[in-house]
């Protein structure tokens, strides 16, 4: 269950002495999007602004045009062939859809309840990495669901005070995972102790960093994590959800800067060229540029009662408007795939269109 916070929660002030300048999401910015009309799911509706315009694809990602895909509190990943993987809390585990939006198969039923997904190519082979929240572990599987590696709770991890972080596996509530250039694996304990843990490529524990708090370098739900290769040196970008910001760390876990603030509870980050998409639980997806400035928003919901709401039924959904984006991933051609946190399950394809 996702911890709910009041919608009135505001970003906390950040003191950035000696750190890079913070980029605010909206300060001085022009309007990022016009509000789309409320249209039924059967219609195509445009959302976004500037160079980042998208239209929903009606019926994409549904089992027969009506059936739900099962509770979605997970992630999305797209492979080189264009197949789309989305994790669910249902017994079907991870669903795999073709380019046409039709389900091809289900995999990894053993790992139902995987909270986030990402794809990594290693020696020409693609693997899925996931934060298996239900199992308190990180997983690495083949794209057919075959288990390759599991990394259990880091029993030997130590906090900034030098004391053990965990006393039992149940305290480790992993929500995000990414892989570094050397194969190192990073897991974000966003529903637990608010530490990010580094493991080597074989799953051996290396170190921990972060911890709970509101000051720079600390977290209040380190929910999602991604490897940012847009600059000269790869870094980690971490969605600090309840502090409503993105934080940047080097690959050894050293804090560098708070790069974007005033977000709407950022959950997940996905990169595409020089931009990134941020799934925000409060009912939209934000697009940030190479300087980490928000340049467009997609699917913004005008009904605040639906923001971050899991129970919104299908009959209340509208085309190109989200309720609780939790996972997102880019396709190779710039299309966006968005998973809402929803009790019956919702996956949307947002097709990139020309301005």
Wavefront OBJ file of the C-alpha trace (Angstrom):
o trace
v 0.000 0.000 0.000
v 1.352 3.412 -0.907
v 1.539 5.866 1.977
v -0.819 8.747 1.297
v 0.129 12.322 2.091
v -2.048 15.429 1.993
v -2.262 17.064 -1.393
v -1.379 20.317 0.296
v 2.119 19.045 1.130
v 4.593 21.538 -0.317
v 8.236 21.161 -1.260
v 10.485 21.780 1.666
v 13.104 24.524 1.477
v 16.506 23.273 0.428
v 19.739 24.872 1.575
v 22.248 24.324 -1.195
v 25.479 25.728 0.194
v 28.297 24.578 -2.092
v 25.935 22.546 -4.311
v 24.772 23.074 -7.868
v 21.879 25.446 -8.466
v 18.427 23.974 -7.993
v 16.106 24.044 -10.993
v 12.517 24.636 -9.978
v 9.783 22.985 -11.964
v 7.619 26.027 -12.591
v 9.375 29.170 -11.413
v 9.162 31.738 -14.223
v 8.259 29.110 -16.791
v 5.694 29.676 -19.540
v 2.591 27.464 -19.584
v 3.698 23.907 -20.280
v 0.455 22.590 -21.750
v -3.097 23.494 -22.534
v -5.660 21.457 -20.654
v -7.121 18.733 -22.902
v -10.863 18.258 -23.070
v -12.410 15.385 -21.155
v -12.977 12.734 -23.809
v -13.832 9.021 -23.599
v -11.070 6.430 -23.895
v -12.225 5.550 -27.403
v -11.037 8.899 -28.751
v -7.518 10.140 -29.526
v -6.616 13.226 -27.532
v -3.449 15.302 -27.743
v -1.443 16.246 -24.663
v 1.859 17.975 -24.034
v 3.455 21.070 -25.511
v 6.233 22.330 -27.781
v 8.357 19.497 -29.130
v 6.715 17.040 -26.763
v 3.248 16.326 -28.072
v 1.563 12.961 -27.661
v -1.751 11.288 -28.417
v -3.215 8.330 -26.568
v -3.778 5.118 -28.546
v -7.299 3.866 -27.709
v -7.505 0.272 -26.519
v -3.747 -0.226 -26.369
v -2.628 -2.473 -23.503
v -6.049 -3.900 -22.660
v -6.731 -7.603 -22.744
v -9.825 -7.463 -24.954
v -10.659 -3.786 -25.138
v -12.385 -3.861 -21.751
v -10.716 -6.236 -19.302
v -8.377 -4.875 -16.642
v -4.808 -6.131 -16.553
v -4.749 -6.564 -12.788
v -3.623 -4.181 -10.038
v -0.782 -1.989 -11.269
v 1.672 -0.821 -8.656
v 4.740 -1.470 -10.726
v 6.827 -0.413 -13.687
v 7.195 -0.481 -17.458
v 10.105 -1.443 -19.720
v 10.508 -1.618 -23.511
v 12.969 -3.945 -25.258
v 14.848 -3.507 -28.547
v 12.121 -5.330 -30.462
v 9.504 -2.907 -29.141
v 7.853 -5.376 -26.759
v 6.433 -3.710 -23.664
v 6.699 -5.296 -20.203
v 4.518 -4.129 -17.340
v 4.540 -5.599 -13.850
v 1.350 -6.226 -11.910
v 0.308 -7.351 -8.461
v -1.867 -10.068 -9.998
v -0.983 -13.766 -10.156
v -0.056 -13.240 -13.823
v 3.106 -11.379 -12.799
v 4.582 -9.423 -15.696
v 2.492 -8.928 -18.838
v 4.178 -8.620 -22.227
v 2.516 -6.643 -25.033
v 3.392 -6.417 -28.700
v 3.694 -3.200 -30.688
v -0.026 -3.425 -31.494
v -0.919 -3.411 -27.803
v -2.082 -7.038 -27.776
v -0.848 -9.234 -24.961
v 1.656 -11.827 -26.137
v 2.319 -13.675 -22.891
v 2.760 -13.407 -19.148
v 6.043 -14.164 -17.403
v 7.645 -14.280 -13.957
v 4.528 -15.253 -12.026
v 6.922 -16.089 -9.189
v 7.761 -12.394 -9.019
v 4.261 -10.939 -8.991
v 4.318 -7.720 -7.012
v 7.434 -6.339 -8.676
v 7.403 -2.609 -7.997
v 9.697 -1.303 -10.739
v 11.266 -2.603 -13.941
v 14.185 -1.656 -16.150
v 15.928 -3.316 -19.109
v 19.675 -3.718 -19.369
v 21.658 -5.165 -22.275
v 24.702 -7.194 -21.262
v 26.934 -8.858 -23.866
v 24.165 -8.587 -26.437
v 21.506 -10.108 -24.163
v 18.643 -8.106 -22.642
v 17.726 -8.637 -19.001
v 14.949 -7.277 -16.836
v 15.891 -5.940 -13.427
v 13.148 -5.336 -10.901
v 12.527 -4.144 -7.369
v 10.468 -7.059 -6.062
v 8.642 -5.305 -3.253
v 6.559 -8.334 -2.329
v 9.678 -10.461 -1.934
v 11.912 -7.818 -0.278
v 14.549 -8.376 -2.949
v 16.064 -7.227 -6.234
v 15.574 -9.562 -9.187
v 17.324 -10.094 -12.511
v 15.488 -12.216 -15.053
v 15.617 -13.009 -18.753
v 12.904 -11.533 -20.943
v 11.175 -14.943 -20.929
v 10.966 -14.783 -17.137
v 13.843 -17.145 -16.337
v 15.459 -16.261 -13.032
v 19.109 -15.192 -13.263
v 19.836 -13.481 -9.939
v 18.063 -12.464 -6.747
v 19.574 -10.090 -4.202
v 17.980 -10.377 -0.754
v 17.832 -7.743 1.944
v 21.260 -6.280 2.739
v 21.626 -7.769 6.191
v 25.160 -6.381 6.630
v 24.292 -2.812 5.629
v 25.294 0.006 7.953
v 23.730 3.447 8.298
v 25.476 6.794 8.552
v 25.703 6.224 12.313
v 27.617 2.999 11.756
v 24.782 0.862 13.125
v 22.913 -1.900 11.246
v 20.100 -0.478 9.125
v 17.860 -3.564 9.323
v 17.010 -6.192 11.884
v 14.829 -8.295 9.585
v 13.957 -8.669 5.898
v 10.470 -7.205 6.330
v 11.999 -3.789 7.050
v 13.528 -3.726 3.545
v 10.863 -2.426 1.166
v 12.623 -2.031 -2.149
v 10.973 0.265 -4.704
v 13.558 1.135 -7.379
v 16.552 -0.394 -9.144
v 19.116 0.609 -11.748
v 22.424 -0.691 -13.086
v 25.693 1.218 -13.409
v 28.145 1.178 -16.327
v 30.319 -1.440 -14.605
v 27.375 -3.696 -13.764
v 26.959 -2.418 -10.213
v 23.354 -2.679 -9.034
v 21.625 0.045 -7.023
v 18.447 -0.545 -5.034
v 16.320 2.200 -3.473
v 14.491 1.297 -0.260
v 11.748 3.855 -0.791
v 9.070 2.310 1.431
v 11.492 1.282 4.141
v 14.554 2.849 5.727
v 15.227 5.442 2.981
v 18.671 4.179 2.015
v 20.037 3.397 -1.417
v 22.218 0.279 -1.496
v 25.011 -0.514 -3.921
v 25.795 -4.106 -4.889
v 28.354 -5.483 -7.316
v 27.278 -7.246 -10.516
v 27.049 -10.566 -8.667
v 24.802 -9.136 -5.974
v 27.375 -8.746 -3.215
v 26.703 -5.844 -0.877
v 29.067 -2.861 -1.265
v 27.703 0.166 0.603
v 24.673 2.268 1.545
v 23.949 5.982 1.331
v 21.150 8.445 2.011
v 18.879 7.843 4.957
v 15.666 9.560 6.082
v 15.328 13.324 6.159
v 14.487 16.487 4.274
v 17.947 18.014 3.965
v 19.986 17.579 0.756
v 21.272 14.030 0.404
v 18.455 12.580 2.537
v 15.171 11.053 1.419
v 11.492 10.938 2.189
v 10.588 8.017 -0.116
v 13.542 7.400 -2.436
v 11.009 5.816 -4.752
v 12.689 5.566 -8.152
v 16.266 5.612 -9.408
v 17.895 5.895 -12.811
v 21.337 6.041 -14.401
v 21.730 9.411 -16.099
v 24.248 9.260 -18.957
v 23.305 12.601 -20.517
v 26.399 14.363 -19.203
v 30.137 13.774 -19.477
v 30.073 11.538 -16.386
v 27.263 9.080 -15.531
v 25.380 9.915 -12.343
v 22.396 8.619 -10.406
v 19.124 10.559 -10.441
v 16.817 9.616 -7.600
v 13.114 10.430 -7.253
v 12.770 11.718 -3.693
v 9.019 11.465 -3.854
v 7.624 12.987 -0.686
v 10.247 15.747 -0.733
v 8.942 16.399 -4.268
v 12.341 16.612 -5.887
v 15.079 14.876 -7.871
v 18.502 14.408 -6.287
v 21.787 13.669 -8.023
v 24.535 11.397 -6.653
v 27.752 10.061 -8.106
v 28.169 6.330 -8.624
v 29.818 5.951 -5.211
v 26.775 7.429 -3.511
v 28.194 10.871 -2.826
v 25.543 13.590 -2.876
v 26.000 16.177 -5.639
v 22.895 18.341 -5.857
v 19.158 18.738 -5.738
v 18.427 19.281 -9.415
v 14.647 19.727 -9.694
v 12.083 20.720 -7.063
v 8.340 21.397 -6.796
v 7.406 18.188 -8.581
v 4.137 16.362 -7.973
v 5.479 13.354 -6.046
v 7.934 11.908 -8.595
v 7.880 8.107 -8.752
v 9.960 6.913 -11.698
v 12.437 8.283 -14.216
v 13.063 7.100 -17.784
v 15.667 8.546 -20.160
v 15.493 9.106 -23.916
v 18.360 10.982 -25.535
v 18.812 14.310 -23.764
v 15.435 14.265 -22.020
v 13.780 12.249 -19.295
v 10.197 11.468 -18.350
v 9.126 11.592 -14.703
v 5.996 9.701 -13.656
v 4.399 11.895 -10.983
v 1.881 10.223 -8.702
v -0.231 13.368 -8.644
v -1.687 12.784 -12.061
v 0.787 13.765 -14.762
v 4.097 12.958 -16.451
v 6.768 15.684 -16.543
v 9.426 15.956 -19.256
v 12.779 17.395 -18.181
v 15.593 18.548 -20.459
v 19.346 18.006 -20.098
v 19.537 20.794 -17.524
v 16.770 19.028 -15.534
v 14.250 21.784 -16.182
v 10.629 20.803 -16.753
v 9.852 21.651 -20.397
v 6.488 19.891 -20.847
v 3.850 17.964 -18.940
v 1.670 15.171 -20.287
v -1.721 13.892 -19.156
v -2.326 16.519 -16.462
v -5.584 15.776 -14.644
v -7.811 18.776 -13.759
v -9.661 16.811 -11.056
v -7.528 16.971 -7.920
v -9.784 14.399 -6.254
v -8.343 11.808 -8.654
v -4.704 12.687 -8.043
v -2.746 9.765 -6.566
v -5.981 7.812 -6.241
v -5.834 4.038 -6.613
v -9.587 3.266 -6.705
v -10.552 5.409 -9.744
v -12.713 3.032 -11.844
v -12.323 2.596 -15.587
v -15.620 4.335 -16.295
v -14.129 7.525 -14.812
v -10.940 7.464 -16.893
v -10.475 9.933 -19.731
v -8.328 9.780 -22.839
v -4.796 11.192 -22.381
v -5.470 12.098 -18.738
v -3.802 10.216 -15.896
v -4.788 9.617 -12.296
v -1.652 8.281 -10.611
v 1.361 7.690 -12.905
v 3.663 5.236 -11.172
v 5.797 3.746 -13.934
v 6.858 5.043 -17.338
v 9.192 4.126 -20.179
v 10.141 5.533 -23.565
v 9.917 3.566 -26.780
v 12.802 3.848 -29.242
v 10.853 6.279 -31.433
v 9.893 8.583 -28.559
v 6.505 7.120 -27.683
v 5.697 7.011 -23.968
v 4.218 4.108 -22.029
v 2.644 5.041 -18.699
v 1.370 2.808 -15.918
v -1.062 4.325 -13.418
v -1.246 3.039 -9.859
v -4.728 1.559 -10.087
v -6.677 -1.220 -8.374
v -7.802 -2.809 -11.667
v -4.765 -1.844 -13.737
v -4.077 0.791 -16.356
v -1.385 0.978 -19.039
v -1.443 3.761 -21.656
v 0.519 4.257 -24.856
v 1.124 7.916 -25.642
v 2.204 8.140 -29.270
v 4.643 10.915 -30.135
v 3.245 13.268 -32.759
v 4.778 16.176 -34.658
v 4.090 19.721 -33.441
l 1 2 3 4 5 6 7 8 9 10 11 12 13 14 15 16 17 18 19 20 21 22 23 24 25 26 27 28 29 30 31 32 33 34 35 36 37 38 39 40 41 42 43 44 45 46 47 48 49 50 51 52 53 54 55 56 57 58 59 60 61 62 63 64 65 66 67 68 69 70 71 72 73 74 75 76 77 78 79 80 81 82 83 84 85 86 87 88 89 90 91 92 93 94 95 96 97 98 99 100 101 102 103 104 105 106 107 108 109 110 111 112 113 114 115 116 117 118 119 120 121 122 123 124 125 126 127 128 129 130 131 132 133 134 135 136 137 138 139 140 141 142 143 144 145 146 147 148 149 150 151 152 153 154 155 156 157 158 159 160 161 162 163 164 165 166 167 168 169 170 171 172 173 174 175 176 177 178 179 180 181 182 183 184 185 186 187 188 189 190 191 192 193 194 195 196 197 198 199 200 201 202 203 204 205 206 207 208 209 210 211 212 213 214 215 216 217 218 219 220 221 222 223 224 225 226 227 228 229 230 231 232 233 234 235 236 237 238 239 240 241 242 243 244 245 246 247 248 249 250 251 252 253 254 255 256 257 258 259 260 261 262 263 264 265 266 267 268 269 270 271 272 273 274 275 276 277 278 279 280 281 282 283 284 285 286 287 288 289 290 291 292 293 294 295 296 297 298 299 300 301 302 303 304 305 306 307 308 309 310 311 312 313 314 315 316 317 318 319 320 321 322 323 324 325 326 327 328 329 330 331 332 333 334 335 336 337 338 339 340 341 342 343 344 345 346 347 348 349 350 351 352 353 354 355
